[in-house]
Amino acid sequence: MNTPVTIAASRTQTSTLATGATFLGLSGYALTTRKNFSFMNGEK
C-alpha cells in the first residue's frame, strides 16, 4: 500500500540526480573549454 510513495520518491530522486549530473557536466564543459557563452544572455 505504500507503493505510490516509493514510486514518487524514486522519480524525485532520479530527476534530482539527472539534473545534478547535467549541471555538473555542462559546467565542467564550459570550464574546460573556456568557451564564451555570453551570447545566451537573452538580450537582443
KOLKOL-309672 format. One record per residue: x, y, z of N, C-alpha, C in turn; residue number from 1; residue in three letters. Coordinates in pm, whole numbers, plus 32768, in hexadecimal, padded with zeros to 4 digits. Example, Ala and Ser with C-alpha at 12.3 -4.5 7.8 and 13.67 -1.06 7.14 Angstrom:
<nodes>
+------+------+------+-------+-------+-------+------+------+------+-----+--------+
! n_c1 ! n_c2 ! n_c3 ! ca_c1 ! ca_c2 ! ca_c3 ! c_c1 ! c_c2 ! c_c3 ! num ! residu !
+------+------+------+-------+-------+-------+------+------+------+-----+--------+
! 8527 ! 7DC7 ! 830C !  84CE !  7E3E !  830C ! 8528 ! 7EB6 ! 830C !   1 !    ALA !
! 8505 ! 7F1F ! 82C4 !  8557 !  7F96 !  82CA ! 850A ! 8003 ! 8313 !   2 !    SER !
+------+------+------+-------+-------+-------+------+------+------+-----+--------+
</nodes>
This chain:
<nodes>
+------+------+------+-------+-------+-------+------+------+------+-----+--------+
! n_c1 ! n_c2 ! n_c3 ! ca_c1 ! ca_c2 ! ca_c3 ! c_c1 ! c_c2 ! c_c3 ! num ! residu !
+------+------+------+-------+-------+-------+------+------+------+-----+--------+
! 8050 ! 7F88 ! 8000 !  8000 !  8000 !  8000 ! 8055 ! 807E ! 8000 !   1 !    MET !
! 80D3 ! 8072 ! 801A !  8129 !  80E8 !  8015 ! 8173 ! 80F4 ! 7F8F !   2 !    ASN !
! 8148 ! 80A8 ! 7F2B !  818A !  80A9 !  7EA9 ! 8188 ! 8133 ! 7E66 !   3 !    THR !
! 8119 ! 817F ! 7E65 !  811C !  8203 !  7E25 ! 8183 ! 8261 ! 7E61 !   4 !    PRO !
! 8197 ! 825A ! 7EE4 !  81FA !  82AE !  7F25 ! 8286 ! 8287 ! 7EF7 !   5 !    VAL !
! 82A0 ! 8207 ! 7EEC !  8323 !  81D6 !  7EBF ! 833E ! 8200 ! 7E30 !   6 !    THR !
! 82D9 ! 81F6 ! 7DD9 !  82E9 !  821D !  7D4D ! 8303 ! 82B3 ! 7D44 !   7 !    ILE !
! 82B8 ! 8303 ! 7D8E !  82C9 !  8394 !  7D8B ! 8354 ! 83BB ! 7DBD !   8 !    ALA !
! 8382 ! 837B ! 7E28 !  8406 !  8399 !  7E5D ! 8471 ! 8370 ! 7DFA !   9 !    ALA !
! 845E ! 8302 ! 7DB6 !  84BE !  82D3 !  7D56 ! 84C8 ! 8332 ! 7CDF !  10 !    SER !
! 8455 ! 8362 ! 7CB0 !  8457 !  83C2 !  7C41 ! 8497 ! 8444 ! 7C69 !  11 !    ARG !
! 847C ! 8471 ! 7CE2 !  84B7 !  84ED !  7D13 ! 854E ! 84DE ! 7D1F !  12 !    THR !
! 8578 ! 846E ! 7D55 !  8607 !  8457 !  7D64 ! 864B ! 844D ! 7CDC !  13 !    GLN !
! 860E ! 8407 ! 7C7F !  8647 !  83F8 !  7BFA ! 8651 ! 847E ! 7BB3 !  14 !    THR !
! 85E9 ! 84D0 ! 7BBB !  85EC !  8552 !  7B77 ! 8652 ! 85B0 ! 7BB8 !  15 !    SER !
! 8660 ! 85A7 ! 7C3B !  86C3 !  85FA !  7C7F ! 8750 ! 85D2 ! 7C56 !  16 !    THR !
! 876B ! 8551 ! 7C51 !  87EF !  8523 !  7C26 ! 880B ! 8546 ! 7B94 !  17 !    LEU !
! 87A7 ! 853A ! 7B3E !  87B9 !  855C !  7AB1 ! 87D5 ! 85F1 ! 7AA0 !  18 !    ALA !
! 878E ! 8644 ! 7AEB !  87A4 !  86D5 !  7AE4 ! 8830 ! 86F8 ! 7B15 !  19 !    THR !
! 8859 ! 86BB ! 7B83 !  88DE !  86D5 !  7BB9 ! 894C ! 86A8 ! 7B5A !  20 !    GLY !
! 8939 ! 8633 ! 7B1C !  899E !  8601 !  7ABE ! 89A7 ! 865B ! 7A44 !  21 !    ALA !
! 8935 ! 868A ! 7A14 !  8935 !  86E4 !  79A0 ! 897A ! 8767 ! 79C2 !  22 !    THR !
! 895A ! 879F ! 7A35 !  8998 !  881C !  7A5F ! 8A2F ! 880E ! 7A6D !  23 !    PHE !
! 8A5A ! 87A5 ! 7AB0 !  8AEA !  8791 !  7AC2 ! 8B31 ! 8777 ! 7A3E !  24 !    LEU !
! 8AF1 ! 872A ! 79E6 !  8B2D !  870E !  7964 ! 8B3C ! 878A ! 7910 !  25 !    GLY !
! 8AD4 ! 87DB ! 790A !  8ADC !  8856 !  78BA ! 8B3A ! 88BD ! 78F9 !  26 !    LEU !
! 8B3C ! 88C3 ! 797C !  8B9A !  891E !  79C0 ! 8C2A ! 88F4 ! 79A5 !  27 !    SER !
! 8C42 ! 8873 ! 79AD !  8CC9 !  8840 !  798F ! 8CF2 ! 885A ! 7901 !  28 !    GLY !
! 8C94 ! 884B ! 78A4 !  8CB0 !  8866 !  7817 ! 8CD4 ! 88FA ! 7802 !  29 !    TYR !
! 8C86 ! 8953 ! 783E !  8C9F !  89E2 !  782F ! 8D24 ! 8A0A ! 786D !  30 !    ALA !
! 8D44 ! 89D0 ! 78E0 !  8DC3 !  89F3 !  7922 ! 8E3B ! 89B6 ! 78D9 !  31 !    LEU !
! 8E2A ! 893F ! 78A2 !  8E99 !  88FC !  785E ! 8EB9 ! 893D ! 77D8 !  32 !    THR !
! 8E51 ! 895B ! 778B !  8E66 !  8993 !  7705 ! 8E78 ! 8A2A ! 7708 !  33 !    THR !
! 8E55 ! 8A69 ! 7776 !  8E5D !  8AFB !  7786 ! 8E13 ! 8B44 ! 7717 !  34 !    ARG !
! 8DA2 ! 8B0B ! 76EE !  8D50 !  8B4C !  7687 ! 8D05 ! 8BC2 ! 76C4 !  35 !    LYS !
! 8CE8 ! 8C23 ! 766F !  8C9F !  8C9A !  7699 ! 8C0C ! 8C84 ! 7678 !  36 !    ASN !
! 8BB9 ! 8C7C ! 76DE !  8B2A !  8C66 !  76CA ! 8ADB ! 8CE7 ! 76E2 !  37 !    PHE !
! 8B19 ! 8D5A ! 76CE !  8AD5 !  8DD8 !  76E5 ! 8A65 ! 8DF0 ! 7681 !  38 !    SER !
! 8A64 ! 8DA9 ! 7611 !  89F8 !  8DBA !  75AE ! 8973 ! 8D84 ! 75E3 !  39 !    PHE !
! 8974 ! 8D3E ! 7653 !  88FA !  8D04 !  768B ! 88BE ! 8D5D ! 76F8 !  40 !    MET !
! 88DE ! 8DDE ! 76F8 !  88AF !  8E37 !  7763 ! 881D ! 8E60 ! 7752 !  41 !    ASN !
! 87DF ! 8E49 ! 76E0 !  8752 !  8E66 !  76CE ! 8734 ! 8EF1 ! 769B !  42 !    GLY !
! 8797 ! 8F47 ! 7692 !  8782 !  8FCE !  765E ! 8798 ! 8FD0 ! 75C8 !  43 !    GLU !
! 8751 ! 9029 ! 7585 !  875F !  9033 !  74F4 ! 87BA ! 90A4 ! 74CE !  44 !    LYS !
+------+------+------+-------+-------+-------+------+------+------+-----+--------+
</nodes>
